[in-house]
Amino acid sequence: MMITNDPRWNDLAKVLVDYSTETAASDRVLIIMREPEVFPLVRAVSARCAEIGAYSQVLFYSILLEKDLMQKGNDDQAAWVPELWEYAMNWADVCIDLRGARNLYDYRDISAERISVHRQAEGRISALRTSGTRWALTRVPNEAFAQQAGRGTDEVMDFYFRAVLQDWEQESKRLQQSVEKLNGTSRVRIVGRGTDLSFSTAGRKYIVEDGHYNVPGGEIYTSPVEDSVEGFISFENPGVFAGVMMEEIRVEFEQGRVVNATSRTGEDFLKRLLDMDAGARGVGEFGIGTNRNIDFFCNDILYDEKIYGTVHIALGRSYKECGGLNESALHWDVIKDLREEGQVYVDDKLILDRGELLI
């Protein structure tokens, strides 16, 4: 069971409220509680909001409730965007999304088509959050998370607090120095095991994720020019989306679009994701992991994309703040591990070599 009186919950609440979302007195704060196990952090965040004079309201949701909807409801229900969620996002100045973990196989008996339809609805809610609120999210580990990471529960909880409780202001300054060297460049090439992928970033902006949105933070990212992505990329570790694990993914691109995609497991679901809408076959993001306190794969994208020495691409929706134009209900990051083999070149200059960032 999770320790409810651990003082680190209060420390993390201050990160989420004071730093990540810069919540102030009189702000309206929507706290999303996803799974019962996150209650210690929900309580700490709610208390911190009260201390600074903000108004907070908690909404509860769970993967198991989603599963019941997809399994027992009809197609219209699965595709439904609840009006309450729309109202809540429009009401809130700040949204703090506190996510728990569930068994990755909870959706195993639900069709790929039904999951895809429901995720489109979830994507529209996510778009409201990102466009209309100051937001942050974190996933709190539990026993299920520890099992999927292949670690002990106490070990994973200590890992979590190391990853999230950092001097983010100092880390932001450090990462900004790297971003200054990347902005103004125009060409990226990723090479490695089963990989030779290139694209343009001309006119696009690199941005630091320094704990303002994802907690833990620790990445540098941009959105490639939409029609410029060429080549192929293979992924050593599984891609996970909506609780579905896809192993040994390989994707080929021509003129910025996925023209072929395979995986050893979950391939039907992979193809469903790519057919979600017109933008799902585009690349919305290129990112570089920079968090040295995240050093092993958890099979959870919120952590894995931050692993120092890795890069990732996201299929689907791009970031307007980077100059991206691709629109989609999908935004799915898949991680390329370069720590043992592989390089990244920017304008023909080596900037990442076998896991070591050189800028």
Protein Blocks (a to p, Z undefined) as FASTA:
>chain_A
ZZfklmklmmmmmmmmmmmnopaehiacddddehjklmmmmmmmmmmmmmnopacddddd
dfklmmmmmmmmcfklmmpccfklmmmmmmpmbdcdddddddfklmmmpcfklmmmmmmm
mmmmmmmmmmmpccdddddddfklmmmnopafklmmmmmmmmmmccfklmmmmmmmmmmm
mgopabdcdddehiacdddfehiacdddehjmbccehiddddddfklpgcddddfbdcde
ehiacehiacddeehiafbdcdfehklmmmmmmmmpmmlmpcfbdcddfbfkbcbdehia
klmmmpghiacddehjddfknopabdcfbdcdddddfklgccddeehiafbgghiafZZ
